[in-house]
Amino acid sequence: MTRCGDCIHFMAYGAQNTGVCTAIVDEDGIPKMTDLYADASECPKFTPQDRIRTRTSEFMSGDRHLRIARGFDEK
């Protein structure tokens, strides 16, 4: 299954399961709220990440691909 958390447009809120999809915005420019594990197989703007980092102590910076969440393995 393709998950929203595997997309480069998903931005998580810390260690929570929720975040926003920056590719899908409403008429006011507000990103769509989504779940980390939501099914993204029907999303037309899904773009997979090259790498998901799970060893967060080395990468505690402004890296937009940083995922502080359970359930994702190092690729």
N, C-alpha and C positions, 0 to 999 in steps of 0.2 A: 504494500500500500504506500502511496505517495503521501507524505505528511507536510502540512504547512511549515513546520519547523525545519524542513530540509530546503526551503526556498530562500534565495538571497533577499527577497523582499520582506521576509518576516523579521520583526524586531521584538524580542522577548523583554518582559519586565522582570529582570533579576531571575530568581529561581521559581517564579510562578509559571503555571501552565498557560497563561494568557499573554497575548501580545497584540501587535497591530500588523496589518498587511499594508505596506507602503505603496504597493502597486495599484490597489483598488481604493479610490477615495470617492467621497460623495460630492455633491455640488458645492459644498463649502470648503472642500479641500481636506476634510478630516478622514484619516485612514480608517479602514474597516477593522473592527475588533475581531479577533479570531483565537482559536485554541491551538496550542502547540502541536497536538496530535490529531488535529482535524484532517479529514480526507481532502487532498488537493488534486486528485486525479482529474477532476472536471474543470480546474482553474485554467483559463486560457493564458494567463501571465506567469505561470509557474516556471521558475528558472532554478535548477538544482545548484546547490553549493558545491564547490570543489572539495572543501574540507570542513569538517565540524570539529572544533577543539573541545575536548572534555577535561583536559588538564589545565584548569583555570588559573592556578597559582603562577604559571609562567607568562600568562597573557592578560593580566589585569590592566588593560589599557582601554583605549577608545576603539578597539577592534569591533567593527559592526558584525562580524561573523562569529563572535564569541557566544557560545551557548552555555549558560549556567543552568542546566536542566538535566534531570535523570532521563534515561531511556535512549540516549543517543550515544553511539559508539564512535570511537576514533576511526576515521576513514583513511 
